[in-house]
Amino acid sequence: MSNVTYASINDDILHSMRPPGKTWFASMAIILTMLGMGIFAFGYQIRHGMEGSGINNPIGWGVYITNFVFWVGIGHAGTLISAVLFLVRAPFRTSIYRASEAMTVFAVMTAALFPLIHIGRVWNFYWLIPYPNQRLLWVNFKSPLLWDVFAVNTYMSVSILFFLVGLVPDFAVVRDESKGLKRLFYGIAALGFRGTNHEWKHYMRAYLLFAAIATPLVFSVHSIVSWDFAMSSIPGWHTTIFPPYFVAGAIFSGCAMVLTLLLPLRAIFPGFKDIIKMKDMEAMAKMIMFTGVIVTYAYSIEFFIAYYSGAKYEKALFWFRPFGELKFFFFLMVFCNCVSPLPLWIKKIRTNVPALFLISILVNIGMWMERFNIVVTSLAHDFDPYAWGSYTFEWVEIWITIGSFGWFSMWFFIFVKIMPSLAVAELKEALVPPMRSAHHE
Amino acid sequence: MTKGINRRDFFKVAAVSGAAAAVAGCGSDPVETIIPMLVPPSEYQPGVVFNFASTCTECSGGCGLVIKTREGRAIKAEGNPLHPLNRGSICPQGQSSMQAMYSPSRSKGPNQQGAPVKWDEGIAALATAMKGGKTLYIGKPRSGSFKKLLAGVLGTDGSSLQFEMSPYASIAKGNEIAFGTAEVPQYAIGEAKVLVSFGADFMESWMNSQANLRDYTKMHAFSHGQKGKFIHVSTHQSMTGSNADQWLSVKPGQEAQVALGMAAALLPGSAMAGNEGLKSYLSGFSLEKVSERTGVSVKVLEELAKDFAQGGASLAIAGGNAQSTGEGAKLQVAVNLLNVVAGNLGKTVLFGAETQMGGDSLSKMADAIKQMAAGAYQVVVIENVNPAYALPKGAGFAEALAKVPMVVSLSTEEDETSALAHMHLPTSHTVESWGDLNPRKGIHSLIQPAMAKLPGYETLELGDLLLALGKQLGAAEASAATYQDYIKAAWMGYQKDWAVAGPFEAFWKKSLQQGGHFGEFAPKSVSLQSSAYAAEMAPKAEAAGLTLLAVNSSMHDANGAGGNRSWLLEIPHPVTQLVWDSWLEVHPDTAVELGLKHGNFAEVKTAAGTQKLGVFVNYGIARGVVAVPTGLGRNIPFPTYISTRGKSLLMPHVEMAADVTIKPLQVGLSAAQLLDFKLDPLSGDLVFTTAVEVKATDEDAYMVTPEGTAKHHDIAALSLEYTKANMGDRSLKGRGFVKMTSVEAMQGHSEEHDLEHHLRHRHYETTLPDNTSFYQERAADVAYHVEWSKRDKPVYYESHKWEMAVDLDRCIGCSACVVACYAENNVSVVGKERMSKGREMAWIHIARYQEPNHETGELETYFTPQMCGQCANAGCEPVCPVYATYHNDEGINAMIYNRCVGTRYCANNCAYKQRRFNWRTYEFPAPLHMQLNPAVTVREKGVMEKCNFCFSRVRAGKDLAKDQGREVFDGEILTACQETCPTDAISFGNIKDSKAKVTQIKTTTNRGYTQLDEVNYLPAVTYLKKINHDNKKA
């Protein structure tokens, strides 16, 4: 703490915005290749139909919807950290919220692609939007998919706005540190923010307001996403536990993704190590521990209810998940989500960077598997035994999934280079003002 | 002219038949236009269906057809309701004749080894060759006027042979021995209370399956508190046996023993008891001895004999596999004895019909092959039969044919035999031709062209070709200008023979409208001859070792005509549910013994060769027997969609537009390649069995079925019956898709509405709609729930609410409804790989479940047709974000293809999984696309589709009623599946009409249920429980 000063924060954070080096370009090349794979596969799918993905007759949703829920879920941690933790004044928020929020925006941008990718006739996607048209066609507000359209769009616009509002003072810092065209550009982005008391007062009020608007979305969006499933009649989907279960799962995966992104960021930019403290990472780990327990509880209660309800369809499905032919995905999920976070209860492990990174990756995999299990196994084994099916992956969906990671990473890499990845102003706020430090320490 | 569009009034379109026929007679038109008739006949109306009565020539059964045409193109083959044999239904193969008509394998025009020739040159060449020596004509079995013309054209130097693989020669021979008349009798199945079939798959390939099924339904369907009993005795159950009330599995080739044992048991009480010769003959077949030989217990045999004693109201028939063991004639003799002893002769077994079914005995073919090999023939003409494919290699057909100087094929399609011909003069398909058939005395069916010749195909009608040929040869018989004239002239003679009053034109028109001239026949009496119980008639007592059976089914038979039709390959085989493949059916115990595993390849070695076949483990076959389906192994031109099977998923597999070419694809393998050319010494029928060695392999056979149960185990339901040899769980898993009850339980419920419904061409009084809710008795319940849940009001239907009832006691699983649906609704055929991935498009399917028999512990088969239930409280409708599926005011879950964006949520939320998604745009290889029904949209990639109760037909029916200013008659609108059902299992109608049959069935039945009631989707399809005779079945 002692060596962190206003100036060092400026230097360290803006250091990350220096012109990209070879590593950045090499990474970007890989990322763009991934994105290109996704675009190619999507183009192929548009031209030839949906059969390049493993979805089939009983299993109408597969990897695409899994990806959708996965990416929406990832987004949640960012909003949770930036909005909810802001309202509750959690101290560990400051260092990590900017990157987390960026993650949210990009994750939701990724997620929003999947409903489009997954529909059979994407060229007609705008029919999902209620707009006046000469054909007098309207949308069906009873359909949870339509609720999704609104939930995701609302979430995306609010998180982008909240993100940009948070950036205003930091853009001003970048403006002040730069020259020429760059100065002009950041000046526009900073909306002429000069840091007067008057401005700060209004700014803080606005920020608080946005945090309050964003907070309910943390809970509503994933609840609505869960209704895509819970509102249906399919065993394994039709359950009241889904909204809290999904929200907990979303925060679980989101926190893991924050770790997955910030731990390398911290390693790449040495200056960040002093700012993003191990203590903050540990707080994330604790969030993972907590939500991991909720998720594990949800898994077990699903099995209990299947047994306790006596509903044969439900029972058969919950036999199928651990013992059917898709059991690999189930056990992978259980291992990653229930077992792998357990070591975090030991302080030594949750403060160990490689261990933390590894576990965060496992949790990400596990949460993808959770969505895959919910989406696919339920459809594979529902009411009519004649119609039961199975899932095999196909190249198009795999490539599109790779492409989605490319898309997300591309935005994140650009973000690191053009925006302050940590919240400059708020970090300074947390510091003891320079002239007083000697006294108090 | 509006009346002409009503299919039930089709006989009123006489003038149309004549006019269209005149157009058809103009010869082939190479120009393809949107509407093929440039100057249409005056009655022609675009967008309106015209029906032409005709006759099916797929087998020799002679079922009446109605060819439905739109814009001058035939689009569907339906059964002729006025025809006394099939009475409106038609089998899968008969319906698939449309795919033969528009077959991608059709020959484009006359050619000499690929080089096109002109028609007159080709005929002249053939005539010249025929003048040079003896001619052999090998053709389809064709009764009627054609025979005479052919004989006249061939003259004294020519001979003809009617080729069919199962020509019922054993039945004829057995009757010759037993009764002194080599006739295939009429079996009055409908009059019997107990039917015992010795291997005769009468629901599939034995005789006229449609006529059989009509009669069987009469006898077997629950009606007035009663139900006949059907017992199947065979080594291979087949679909027919799986519908039996009791299936006796006997050791291979031992069916005759059971028949004789029953006869022996019944003899003491019968009219024949005094016949000493018979008595001493039958003494060798005491139940104990028979039991020892067949493996059936004495008690079961005793009960069987007791059941059979019905005082003349029972019937035993023989055929199918039991008759293809080399002792077919002996089996027929044994069955004849049984029928005589039981007093059935003259009651359920009728002679005198002069049935012309099946072709010539294969011994005649064997002779012909010898003669060909010896160089006796100058010319061999082969017409629409495929002996090069169908006959076992051992027959030496191809080798013998190679010795013939001039081989001419007259086949419509290019096939294995036409490939061996020097010249191919393709004849037109039946749908484009004139003709007549006489399947038995009293039934004279007409064939009339329903459309002009297929554009771009230079073909000639078979009759016209023969006439042209005859003229060149100077045959007196060939003086008629066209074959139409020839038939007309013949019928002019018939009019006198049948003493039909009135002018000929009126008689002719009426016959064309009705599809022929129909009457009864006078049975002639026959009596048992002593040769029937001569010692040499005794069947062999020892069962053979491991035996291979080549089996016919409703989908494919040994002639192989359907082996290149995509509908018949894509629609799952009823018993095995397998698609696009051959298989080896094995009993679980045999499989365990031989180490075979369900789904793996087995090496099958017979004297004729070694083949690899996928193992299908099933209880419907005797131990010590393996069965292979016939009729497969042919090439079908099919689109080569890209395959990702077994390829890396990380690499792209890109299908270019040019990649989707139509290439010949071999499907399965021909069972004939495993058989010897061995004939029944008495009758000359081919022996469809052979000794076999089977060796297990570990290789996956890639057998594909649309059912989920073969691969996926439900732990909760696993039991021994399903685990043997890895066969998988095929049970209902307690989910009640098929429900059963017993005759006992139904006692006292004889008031149940008699289901003789179907309502073809009947006009019933209709009550005008009442304004009550369709929910009827459920209304109160619904009102309560509506109030409680605060949800929208239930939909109240104005005047129509279409509902369906499916009687599972009648459904036999034949899948004719599925074919009808494919034809009517332009359902895409997707191929094996796409089927394996769960991308089948069938709107209706026959789900086959197997449940254990409480007594034997073996599995019994149950069938249920599954289609969209048009649920009143559907799961699919509220989840669609764009209202692409919605509930229309007639109770249909309508699909608006144009509006669909393809979220597939509706399919996910359908508890019955009846929705089908277009995973790609599927190809209809030319000219199959011309079969597409213009009344139904062809769907593109990314769109959801499903059954809509043939709403295009509902629309057409309502429009007609509107034009005529009346209500829709009950039974006026038939769904495609209902229309073709040979057992009338499906009823359809307006539930708001209290007099409608479907309403009456639903309100009076006490065995109705809806599937998955607990999900509360309120489907409009009510199923009626299957009625078992006793509780031996599950």
Interface residues (C-beta under 8 A of the other chain):
Chain A: F40 A41 Y44 H48 G49 M50 E51 G54 I55 N56 N57 P58 I59 G60 W61 P115 H118 I119 G120 R121 V122 N124 F125 W127 L128 L137 W138 V139 N140 K142 S143 P144 L145 L146 V149 D228 M231 S232 S233 I234 K312 Y313 K315 A316 W319 F320 F323 G324 E325 L379 A380 H381 D382 F383 D384 P385 Y386 A387 W388 G389 S390 T392 F393 E394 W395 V396 I398 W399
Chain B: T644 S648 L649 L650 M651 P652 H653 V654 E655 P706 E707 G708 T709 K711 H712 H713 D714 I715 A716 D729 S731 L732 K733 G734 R735 F737 R834 K837 G838 R839 E840 H845 A847 R848 Y849 Q866 G875 P878 V879 C880 P881 V882 Y883 R899 C900 V901 G902 T903 R904 Y905 A907 N908 N909 A911 Y912 K913 R916 F917 N918 W919 R920 T921 K941 G942 V943 M944 L1012 V1015 Y1017
